[in-house]
Amino acid sequence: MLRYTVIFVILAIIAGIFGFGGIAAGAASIAKVLFFIFLVLFVISLISGRKSI
């Protein structure tokens, strides 16, 4: 999931350099959403991974 976030960020940077503002904004927003999904799943896996007795 984090891999796709990095891919979309790189795509947004390249599109921004070449002047495709709409594509860059779309790719950046997708990257942002994927990053937050990854962050939530990471926190959940940390919490569920702890086996407190």
Distance bins in CASP14 RR format, pairs under 12 A and 6 or more apart:
PFRMAT RR
TARGET T0000
AUTHOR 0000-0000-0000
RMODE 2
METHOD distances of the structure
MODEL  1
1 7 0 0 0 0 0 1 0 0 0 0 0
1 8 0 0 0 0 0 1 0 0 0 0 0
1 31 0 0 0 0 0 1 0 0 0 0 0
1 33 0 0 0 0 0 1 0 0 0 0 0
1 34 1 0 0 1 0 0 0 0 0 0 0
1 35 0 0 0 0 1 0 0 0 0 0 0
1 36 0 0 0 0 0 1 0 0 0 0 0
1 37 1 0 0 1 0 0 0 0 0 0 0
1 38 1 0 1 0 0 0 0 0 0 0 0
1 39 0 0 0 0 1 0 0 0 0 0 0
1 40 0 0 0 0 0 1 0 0 0 0 0
1 41 1 0 0 1 0 0 0 0 0 0 0
1 42 0 0 0 0 1 0 0 0 0 0 0
1 45 0 0 0 0 0 1 0 0 0 0 0
2 8 0 0 0 0 0 1 0 0 0 0 0
2 9 0 0 0 0 0 1 0 0 0 0 0
2 31 0 0 0 0 0 1 0 0 0 0 0
2 34 0 0 0 0 1 0 0 0 0 0 0
2 35 1 0 0 1 0 0 0 0 0 0 0
2 36 0 0 0 0 0 1 0 0 0 0 0
2 37 0 0 0 0 1 0 0 0 0 0 0
2 38 1 0 1 0 0 0 0 0 0 0 0
2 39 0 0 0 0 1 0 0 0 0 0 0
2 41 0 0 0 0 1 0 0 0 0 0 0
2 42 0 0 0 0 1 0 0 0 0 0 0
3 9 0 0 0 0 0 1 0 0 0 0 0
3 10 0 0 0 0 0 1 0 0 0 0 0
3 31 0 0 0 0 0 1 0 0 0 0 0
3 34 0 0 0 0 1 0 0 0 0 0 0
3 35 0 0 0 0 0 1 0 0 0 0 0
3 38 0 0 0 0 1 0 0 0 0 0 0
4 10 0 0 0 0 0 1 0 0 0 0 0
4 11 0 0 0 0 0 1 0 0 0 0 0
4 27 0 0 0 0 0 1 0 0 0 0 0
4 30 0 0 0 0 1 0 0 0 0 0 0
4 31 0 0 0 0 1 0 0 0 0 0 0
4 32 0 0 0 0 0 1 0 0 0 0 0
4 33 0 0 0 0 0 1 0 0 0 0 0
4 34 1 0 1 0 0 0 0 0 0 0 0
4 35 0 0 0 0 1 0 0 0 0 0 0
4 37 0 0 0 0 1 0 0 0 0 0 0
4 38 0 0 0 0 1 0 0 0 0 0 0
5 11 0 0 0 0 0 1 0 0 0 0 0
5 12 0 0 0 0 0 1 0 0 0 0 0
5 27 0 0 0 0 0 1 0 0 0 0 0
5 28 0 0 0 0 0 1 0 0 0 0 0
5 29 0 0 0 0 0 1 0 0 0 0 0
5 30 0 0 0 0 1 0 0 0 0 0 0
5 31 1 0 1 0 0 0 0 0 0 0 0
5 32 0 0 0 0 1 0 0 0 0 0 0
5 33 0 0 0 0 1 0 0 0 0 0 0
5 34 1 0 1 0 0 0 0 0 0 0 0
5 35 1 0 1 0 0 0 0 0 0 0 0
5 36 0 0 0 0 1 0 0 0 0 0 0
5 37 0 0 0 0 1 0 0 0 0 0 0
5 38 1 0 0 1 0 0 0 0 0 0 0
5 39 0 0 0 0 1 0 0 0 0 0 0
5 41 0 0 0 0 0 1 0 0 0 0 0
5 42 0 0 0 0 0 1 0 0 0 0 0
6 12 0 0 0 0 0 1 0 0 0 0 0
6 13 0 0 0 0 0 1 0 0 0 0 0
6 27 0 0 0 0 0 1 0 0 0 0 0
6 30 0 0 0 0 0 1 0 0 0 0 0
6 31 1 0 0 1 0 0 0 0 0 0 0
6 34 0 0 0 0 1 0 0 0 0 0 0
6 35 0 0 0 0 1 0 0 0 0 0 0
6 38 0 0 0 0 0 1 0 0 0 0 0
7 13 0 0 0 0 0 1 0 0 0 0 0
7 14 0 0 0 0 0 1 0 0 0 0 0
7 27 0 0 0 0 1 0 0 0 0 0 0
7 30 0 0 0 0 1 0 0 0 0 0 0
7 31 0 0 0 0 1 0 0 0 0 0 0
7 34 0 0 0 0 1 0 0 0 0 0 0
7 35 0 0 0 0 0 1 0 0 0 0 0
8 14 0 0 0 0 0 1 0 0 0 0 0
8 15 0 0 0 0 0 1 0 0 0 0 0
8 23 0 0 0 0 0 1 0 0 0 0 0
8 24 0 0 0 0 0 1 0 0 0 0 0
8 25 0 0 0 0 0 1 0 0 0 0 0
8 26 0 0 0 0 1 0 0 0 0 0 0
8 27 1 0 1 0 0 0 0 0 0 0 0
8 28 1 0 0 1 0 0 0 0 0 0 0
8 29 0 0 0 0 1 0 0 0 0 0 0
8 30 1 0 1 0 0 0 0 0 0 0 0
8 31 1 1 0 0 0 0 0 0 0 0 0
8 32 0 0 0 0 1 0 0 0 0 0 0
8 33 0 0 0 0 1 0 0 0 0 0 0
8 34 1 0 0 1 0 0 0 0 0 0 0
8 35 0 0 0 0 1 0 0 0 0 0 0
8 38 0 0 0 0 0 1 0 0 0 0 0
9 15 0 0 0 0 0 1 0 0 0 0 0
9 16 0 0 0 0 0 1 0 0 0 0 0
9 24 0 0 0 0 0 1 0 0 0 0 0
9 26 0 0 0 0 0 1 0 0 0 0 0
9 27 1 0 0 1 0 0 0 0 0 0 0
9 28 1 0 0 1 0 0 0 0 0 0 0
9 29 0 0 0 0 0 1 0 0 0 0 0
9 30 0 0 0 0 1 0 0 0 0 0 0
9 31 1 0 1 0 0 0 0 0 0 0 0
9 32 0 0 0 0 1 0 0 0 0 0 0
9 33 0 0 0 0 0 1 0 0 0 0 0
9 34 0 0 0 0 1 0 0 0 0 0 0
9 35 0 0 0 0 1 0 0 0 0 0 0
10 16 0 0 0 0 0 1 0 0 0 0 0
10 17 0 0 0 0 0 1 0 0 0 0 0
10 24 0 0 0 0 0 1 0 0 0 0 0
10 27 0 0 0 0 1 0 0 0 0 0 0
10 28 0 0 0 0 0 1 0 0 0 0 0
10 31 0 0 0 0 1 0 0 0 0 0 0
11 17 0 0 0 0 0 1 0 0 0 0 0
11 18 0 0 0 0 0 1 0 0 0 0 0
11 20 0 0 0 0 1 0 0 0 0 0 0
11 21 0 0 0 0 0 1 0 0 0 0 0
11 22 0 0 0 0 0 1 0 0 0 0 0
11 23 1 0 0 1 0 0 0 0 0 0 0
11 24 0 0 0 0 1 0 0 0 0 0 0
11 25 0 0 0 0 0 1 0 0 0 0 0
11 26 0 0 0 0 1 0 0 0 0 0 0
11 27 1 0 1 0 0 0 0 0 0 0 0
11 28 0 0 0 0 1 0 0 0 0 0 0
11 29 0 0 0 0 0 1 0 0 0 0 0
11 30 0 0 0 0 1 0 0 0 0 0 0
11 31 0 0 0 0 1 0 0 0 0 0 0
11 34 0 0 0 0 0 1 0 0 0 0 0
12 18 0 0 0 0 0 1 0 0 0 0 0
12 19 0 0 0 0 0 1 0 0 0 0 0
12 20 0 0 0 0 1 0 0 0 0 0 0
12 21 0 0 0 0 1 0 0 0 0 0 0
12 22 0 0 0 0 1 0 0 0 0 0 0
12 23 1 0 0 1 0 0 0 0 0 0 0
12 24 1 0 1 0 0 0 0 0 0 0 0
12 25 1 0 0 1 0 0 0 0 0 0 0
12 26 1 0 0 1 0 0 0 0 0 0 0
12 27 1 1 0 0 0 0 0 0 0 0 0
12 28 1 0 1 0 0 0 0 0 0 0 0
12 29 0 0 0 0 1 0 0 0 0 0 0
12 30 0 0 0 0 1 0 0 0 0 0 0
12 31 1 0 0 1 0 0 0 0 0 0 0
12 32 0 0 0 0 1 0 0 0 0 0 0
12 34 0 0 0 0 0 1 0 0 0 0 0
13 19 0 0 0 0 0 1 0 0 0 0 0
13 20 0 0 0 0 0 1 0 0 0 0 0
13 21 0 0 0 0 0 1 0 0 0 0 0
13 23 0 0 0 0 0 1 0 0 0 0 0
13 24 1 0 0 1 0 0 0 0 0 0 0
13 27 0 0 0 0 1 0 0 0 0 0 0
13 28 0 0 0 0 1 0 0 0 0 0 0
13 31 0 0 0 0 1 0 0 0 0 0 0
14 20 0 0 0 0 1 0 0 0 0 0 0
14 21 0 0 0 0 0 1 0 0 0 0 0
14 23 0 0 0 0 1 0 0 0 0 0 0
14 24 0 0 0 0 1 0 0 0 0 0 0
14 27 0 0 0 0 1 0 0 0 0 0 0
14 28 0 0 0 0 0 1 0 0 0 0 0
15 21 1 0 0 1 0 0 0 0 0 0 0
15 22 1 0 0 1 0 0 0 0 0 0 0
15 23 1 0 1 0 0 0 0 0 0 0 0
15 24 1 1 0 0 0 0 0 0 0 0 0
15 25 0 0 0 0 1 0 0 0 0 0 0
15 26 0 0 0 0 1 0 0 0 0 0 0
15 27 1 0 0 1 0 0 0 0 0 0 0
15 28 0 0 0 0 1 0 0 0 0 0 0
15 30 0 0 0 0 0 1 0 0 0 0 0
15 31 0 0 0 0 0 1 0 0 0 0 0
16 22 0 0 0 0 1 0 0 0 0 0 0
16 23 1 0 0 1 0 0 0 0 0 0 0
16 24 1 1 0 0 0 0 0 0 0 0 0
16 25 0 0 0 0 1 0 0 0 0 0 0
16 26 0 0 0 0 0 1 0 0 0 0 0
16 27 0 0 0 0 1 0 0 0 0 0 0
16 28 0 0 0 0 1 0 0 0 0 0 0
17 23 0 0 0 0 0 1 0 0 0 0 0
17 24 0 0 0 0 1 0 0 0 0 0 0
18 24 0 0 0 0 1 0 0 0 0 0 0
19 25 0 0 0 0 0 1 0 0 0 0 0
20 26 0 0 0 0 1 0 0 0 0 0 0
20 27 0 0 0 0 1 0 0 0 0 0 0
20 28 0 0 0 0 0 1 0 0 0 0 0
21 27 0 0 0 0 1 0 0 0 0 0 0
21 28 0 0 0 0 1 0 0 0 0 0 0
21 29 0 0 0 0 0 1 0 0 0 0 0
22 28 0 0 0 0 1 0 0 0 0 0 0
22 29 0 0 0 0 1 0 0 0 0 0 0
22 30 0 0 0 0 0 1 0 0 0 0 0
23 29 0 0 0 0 0 1 0 0 0 0 0
23 30 0 0 0 0 0 1 0 0 0 0 0
24 30 0 0 0 0 0 1 0 0 0 0 0
24 31 0 0 0 0 0 1 0 0 0 0 0
25 31 0 0 0 0 0 1 0 0 0 0 0
25 32 0 0 0 0 0 1 0 0 0 0 0
26 32 0 0 0 0 1 0 0 0 0 0 0
26 33 0 0 0 0 0 1 0 0 0 0 0
26 34 0 0 0 0 0 1 0 0 0 0 0
27 33 0 0 0 0 0 1 0 0 0 0 0
27 34 0 0 0 0 0 1 0 0 0 0 0
28 34 0 0 0 0 0 1 0 0 0 0 0
28 35 0 0 0 0 0 1 0 0 0 0 0
29 35 0 0 0 0 0 1 0 0 0 0 0
29 36 0 0 0 0 0 1 0 0 0 0 0
30 36 0 0 0 0 0 1 0 0 0 0 0
30 37 0 0 0 0 0 1 0 0 0 0 0
31 37 0 0 0 0 0 1 0 0 0 0 0
31 38 0 0 0 0 0 1 0 0 0 0 0
32 38 0 0 0 0 0 1 0 0 0 0 0
32 39 0 0 0 0 0 1 0 0 0 0 0
33 39 0 0 0 0 0 1 0 0 0 0 0
33 40 0 0 0 0 0 1 0 0 0 0 0
34 40 0 0 0 0 0 1 0 0 0 0 0
34 41 0 0 0 0 0 1 0 0 0 0 0
35 41 0 0 0 0 0 1 0 0 0 0 0
35 42 0 0 0 0 0 1 0 0 0 0 0
36 42 0 0 0 0 0 1 0 0 0 0 0
36 43 0 0 0 0 0 1 0 0 0 0 0
37 43 0 0 0 0 0 1 0 0 0 0 0
37 44 0 0 0 0 0 1 0 0 0 0 0
38 44 0 0 0 0 0 1 0 0 0 0 0
38 45 0 0 0 0 0 1 0 0 0 0 0
39 45 0 0 0 0 0 1 0 0 0 0 0
39 46 0 0 0 0 0 1 0 0 0 0 0
40 46 0 0 0 0 0 1 0 0 0 0 0
40 47 0 0 0 0 0 1 0 0 0 0 0
41 47 0 0 0 0 0 1 0 0 0 0 0
41 48 0 0 0 0 0 1 0 0 0 0 0
42 48 0 0 0 0 0 1 0 0 0 0 0
42 49 0 0 0 0 0 1 0 0 0 0 0
43 49 0 0 0 0 0 1 0 0 0 0 0
43 50 0 0 0 0 0 1 0 0 0 0 0
44 50 0 0 0 0 0 1 0 0 0 0 0
END
